Amino acid sequence: MSLLNPLAIELNDILKKNNENLFNMLSSFGQRIYFPKGILSQSAEAKAQAKKINATIGIATEQGVPMHLQSINKYISDIHPKDSYDYAPAAGKPELRAEWRKKLLKDNPSLQGKSLSNPIVTNGLTHALSIVCDLFVDHGDILVLPDKVWDNYPLMFSVRYGAELSMFPMYNNNGFNTKGYKEALLNVRKKSKKILTILNFPNNPTGYTVTKAEAKEIADAINEVADTGCDVIAICDDAYFGLFYEDDILEESIAGYLAGIHPRVLTIKADAATKEEYVWGFRVGFISFCLGDRNGEEQIFSAIERKVMGCIRSTISNCSNLSQTLVLEALKSESLEEERAKKAQILKARALKVKEVLSDPKYNDVWDYYPFNSGYFMCLRLKTVNSEKLRTHLLSKYGVGVIALDERDIRVAFSSVEEDDIEELFNTIYAGIKDLCT
Ligand SMILES: Cc1ncc(COP(=O)(O)O)c(C=O)c1O
């Protein structure tokens, strides 16, 4: 007897029939998950048809609107109660999804005319990545990623979901190590017919974004490994999208270079309003899919969407309606672009100031810095002291906080340091190193 629910079987059959590669990429949970035709879909039917009395809704209402309390409503009285207190649909507010898709196509010219699903709303980008893990990671699957990554990737992919990490040195001379990346993919290919990989530009922790030429080489490497009969799930983490500070770098998501590249490559774009709209705590993110083979695309997207909705329903049920409403209103605002550009300009000025300060040759004896051109962060490579020792010394003697990574690397978030304080910050780090060396 099959353990699968008939609704899961139905979704799996759609995927198998239209895109067997994609079906093969699913984890065993990814195969089992479905979106039930239970309370939510019966409520949706009633919403459309129960014009007289609707006794399906799992919230409390009064005179046709969600009940609410004055102590809360006084802060958000401009927003209709249905757009704040009521539950949002499992896949997110349809209008927000449509607006975000429009934005993705505008911001990423390379995605235009390519496969791109309707984005599904997630509880921030972290949640989008955990959905990727739910659907595509089985114990022992291999994730290829650079040796400088956001520390939540190992926690999520490896500790929580049991993926094996295959890391390669991120930099080669002064740029992205595309050669090392390709070698890592081809090496992993010897062990596995399925590879996951994360591409995160602007990068956390280094603040590096690839050039267009490097992006093309990354795409070629993925294409080459897919051509050997390997299924590749390429996850684009675009958390810091839009914060680009130098010419000649890729000012759009690398997803545009990967979408449609090969029938065996599934590109997943994870992005979020959290950083793009400066609303970290609102927890609004998105997950979108780009197929390698567009045959049966509509049915495939609909089946994947129902699986994603099942992931959401079975963990957090749905994402904040109020947050989605605020982000949607912002996206519709005519001044949003200008407001965002002003903030990006402030961050760019800080990044350039960091570069100016670091050009002082006195620092050459104590550190190098990794190339950076975007995002929130930059990293120093210490030559003479241990990073954790320096971190605690800077805190206790100078009241200055930085992040220690590895033995020798320090991450500096210039995003949270005023331009006028940047010189003092690096001088203090320098003084801290000198203290420890004498
Ligand atoms: C590379 C990267 N991805 C994802 C996230 C998580 O973003 P969110 O706050 O939207 O979950 C972060 C946040 O620190 C990040 O640095």
The ligand as an SDF file (V2000), in Angstrom:
LIG
                    3D

 16 16  0  0  0  0  0  0  0  0999 V2000
   22.8960   35.7600    2.5550 C   0  0  0  0  0  0  0  0  0  0  0  0
   21.6630   35.8810    3.3800 C   0  0  0  0  0  0  0  0  0  0  0  0
   20.5780   35.1900    3.0150 N   0  0  0  0  0  0  0  0  0  0  0  0
   19.4410   35.2560    3.7290 C   0  0  0  0  0  0  0  0  0  0  0  0
   19.3520   36.0470    4.8460 C   0  0  0  0  0  0  0  0  0  0  0  0
   18.0750   36.0450    5.6350 C   0  0  0  0  0  0  0  0  0  0  0  0
   17.2120   37.0470    5.2710 O   0  0  0  0  0  0  0  0  0  0  0  0
   15.7910   37.1680    5.9600 P   0  0  0  0  0  0  0  0  0  0  0  0
   15.9360   38.1430    7.0800 O   0  0  0  0  0  0  0  0  0  0  0  0
   14.9010   37.6880    4.8590 O   0  0  0  0  0  0  0  0  0  0  0  0
   15.3590   35.8320    6.4250 O   0  0  0  0  0  0  0  0  0  0  0  0
   20.4520   36.7670    5.2790 C   0  0  0  0  0  0  0  0  0  0  0  0
   20.3530   37.5910    6.4820 C   0  0  0  0  0  0  0  0  0  0  0  0
   21.2090   37.8430    7.2370 O   0  0  0  0  0  0  0  0  0  0  0  0
   21.6410   36.6780    4.5280 C   0  0  0  0  0  0  0  0  0  0  0  0
   22.7520   37.3370    4.9020 O   0  0  0  0  0  0  0  0  0  0  0  0
  1  2  1  0
  2  3  1  0
  2 15  2  0
  3  4  2  0
  4  5  1  0
  5  6  1  0
  5 12  2  0
  6  7  1  0
  7  8  1  0
  8  9  2  0
  8 10  1  0
  8 11  1  0
 12 13  1  0
 12 15  1  0
 13 14  2  0
 15 16  1  0
M  END
$$$$
